């Protein structure tokens, strides 16, 4: 069985996975979003069966021979070679057709072929609305921070006052820097939320833990930092966060696996906080986690686990 890797080979999550697959003796099929002219995807349903092939250069692979797929693509409109190209340009049309065919294949392959996909784009969509995903997280047995999403400055001020402080961050899946609201400093800027709703959350004190779920396995790293957003600790507090491997309590690990499964995300990054008040708070579930920092800084074998899962290896 073959493994299909759909992403830019030099991007660190893809690069680490390719290295792990190589160590396991695999020769994956790599679909590079920037090399769309060298690729052809021909898939379809015939007689209720998913059939077709994927060609990359001189290599053609029958879709029935694909046992695992790692999905980390780039939309054609964001590919450097196609930036600013008209929608009806032949190159754009070809790239878009390939992208759509691959998306259709990865959506259908788990059910039609028993193929392992990490992860379907439709499943990743839960992260595009943080408030929506938070409801799913609560159903999974985790606490979430008290939250308000508003375009009313007065409501935002009342929320901050009621919780004796708050942070703000993106409502969508677009990355933002989590920052503390300062009602004096931010008084003028707060009026701008009338043009775009903003998410405000209570400040929860405790230790951050990033959990990577790979199938039924978990790999957790605990964070040491005083920054509001430890990813940007150097900018916020003058020194980088440090990471260390962490053993989750069994019940928390099981909840992480169950939550990822319920979200149809066999590979996921679960952002937890072990609150000082005893709660286990979940901020979000990243559907395509950028795991290299956690792997290298905390010594977690995440890429190896992902390679084994895609290869169905023990």
N, C-alpha and C positions, 0 to 999 in steps of 0.2 A: 504494500500500500504506500502511496505517496502522501507527502505533506505539502500543502500549498501555503505559501507565505505571501500575503498581499500587503505590500508596504514598501517604503523606501529603505533599501538595505543598509544605508549608512546612518539611519536614525537609530539612536542607541538601544531602544527596546527591541527593534527588529534585528540589529546587529548582534546583540547578546543571544537572542533566540537562535539565530542562524548558527552561531558558534556552538550552542548547546546541541542543536540537531546534528551538526557535523560530528561532535564528540560521540554521539549515539550511532554514528555510521549512516545517517540519513543524507540523502541528496535531494533537498526540497526543490519544488518548483517555485521560483520567485517571480512574482508579478510586480514589476516596478512601475508605479504610476507615471513616471516621466518617459517611459519607453513604450508608450501605447502603440506606436507604429510597428513595433516588433512583435506584437501580441495579437492573438485572435481568440475570441471566446465564442463558442457555438454550443449553446445548451438549450434544451427545450423538453417539454413533456410529450411523450409519445406512448399511447396505450396505457396511460396512467403511470408511466415510468419516466424518471429523470434520466435523460441521455445527452450525450454530446462529448465535446473535447475542448481542451484548452491548449493552445499552441504558444510557446515562447521561443522565438528564434527557430531553431531546427528541431526543437523538442516538442512532441505532441503527447498529451496525457489524456486518457479517457477519464471522464468524470467519475465513472464507477470505480476507478482505481485510486481515488483520493479519499484517504481515511481521516485527515485532519486539516483544518484551515485556521490560520491566524490572520485576523482582520485588523489592519491599521492603515487604511487607504487615505488618499487625498482626493478631494473632489476635483474633477477636471478643470473647473474654473480657477482653482488655486495652484495648479501646476505651473511652474515658471514659464515653460515653453508655450503655454496657452493663455497666460495672463493678458487680458485686453483683447483676445481674439473673439470675433463675433460668434454668436451662437450657431449660425448657419454655415460657418467655415467648415470645409471638409475635415480638417484635422480635429476640430472641436467635436464634430458629429461622430467621428470615429472613436475618439476618447470617451465621449459620453455613452456611446453604444456599448463599448467594452465595460465601462463602469457599471452600467445598468444590468448588463448580462451577468457580471460577477456578483452583483448584489442579489439578483434573483437566484443565482446558484446557491449562495451562502444561506439565503432564507429557506430554500427548499431542501438542501442537502441533508440536514440532520434527520428530518422525518422520512425523506424519500430514500436515502442511502445509508442511514445510520452514521453519517459522517460527523465528526466532532468539530464544532466551529466555535472559536473564541474571538469575538462573539458576533451574533447576528446584529446588523445595524438597527433592526427594528427593536431589539432588546436594549441596545445602547440608548435609545431615545428616551428612556425613563429619566436619564440624567439631564435632559434638556430643560426640565422644569424642576427646580429644587423643591418647591412646595409640594408638587405632586409626588416626587420620589420620597419625600419625608413621610407622607401618609403610608406608603408601602413599607418604609423602614419601621414605622410604629407597629404595623401589623406583624412584622417579623420579630417583635418582642423587645425592641430597643427604645430607650428614651430619645427624644429629640429636643433641641433647645426651644424655649418659647419664642415664637416668631411672628412678625407682622410684615406683610408686603403691602406697601402703600405709596400713593402719590400725593398724600396730604401731609404737608410739613407739620401741622399741628398734631396730627395723629402720631407722627414719628417722634416728636418731642415728648408727647405724653407717654409713649412706650419707653423711651430712654429714661425718663424720670421715674416711672413705675418700677423699673428694674435696676435703678441706681447705676445706669450705664448700659451700653449696648455696643455691638459691632454691626458693620454693614458689609454686604458682599453681593455678588451677582445672583440674580434670580435664575438665570439660565445656566447651560453647561459651559459657557464661555468663562475661561479662567479670569479670576479677579483676585486682588490682594485684600485679604481680610483685614479690616482696620477698625479701630475704636472710634466711636462717635464722640466728638467734643462739641457740645451745643454752643459754646462761645466761639470757638475757632471756626466751626462749620455752619454758623448761623446763616450766612449769606448763601452758601452753597446748598443748604437744605431746601431753599426755595426752588431749586432746579428739579427736584424730584416730581414736580407737577408735570414735567415733560416725559418722565420715564419712571415707572414704579421701581422702588428699591426695597431689598430685603433687609430687615433689621432683626437681630437676635439677641437674646440675653447673653451676658458674659458668664460662661461656665468655667470655674477654676478646676484644674486638675492636670493630668499627664496625657499628652497625645500618644495614640498608638495607631500605626498604619498596619492593617491586616491585608495580606494578599491571599485570596482564595484561589486555589488551582484545583478544580474538580472537588474532591473531598478533603484536600489537604489545606492547611493554613500556615502562613509564614508571617510572623508579626515582628514589628520593630517598635520599640518605645523611644520617645523623643525627649531629649533634654534641651530645653530652650525657654527663655522668658519672653520670647516674641509672641505677638498676637497671631501672626501667621508664620509658623516656623520655616516654611519654604523660603521666606524672604527675611530670615533672621538677621543676616548681616546688615541689610538696609535698615531694619527696624531697631535693633539693639546693639549693632556693632560687631557681632560675632556669629558664626555659623552655628546652627543646631547640630547636635551630635545624636547619633542613632546607635542603638544596641539591640541585639536579638531579645525577644520577650516571649515567655511561655504564657499563653492565655489560659485562664480557667476553662475547664472542659465545656462547661455550659455556654460560655461566651463564644468559644470556637465553634461549637455546634450551631449556635444561632447565626454566626457569620456564614457558615456553609449553607445553612437552610435559606438565609436571606438571599445569597447569591443565586441559589437554585431557583427560588421563587421569582427572581428578576430575570431568569434565563441568561445569567451571566456566569458561565463556568470559569472565567478568569476575571477577577474583579479586585479592586482596591477599596477596602472598607475603612473609612476614616472614623476612628473611635476616640473618645476621651474618657479616661477613668476619673470621674469627677470626685472632688474632695468630699462631697456629700454622699458618696456611695453609689451614685448612679453610673451606669455605663451608657454614655451618650453617643449616638451615631450622627455625624454631620452629613455624610453622603456616601454613596457607593459609586466609585469611579468605574465606568464600563470598559475603559481601555487604559489601564493604569500605566503611568510612566514609572516603571519599577527599578531602573538601573541604579539610582541613588541608594535605594533600600538594599539592593543586592550587594553593592560594593561596600557601602559604609557599615552595614550591619552583618555582612557575611551570610546573607540568606540565599539559598540556592533556588531562586525563583525561576530563572530561565531554564534550569535543568528540569524542574518540576513541570513547567509548561511543555517542554519538549517531550518528556515522558508521557504526559497526558495526550498530546497530539498523536504520538506514536502508539498509544495504548500500551506502553511498556510499564512493567511493575517497578 
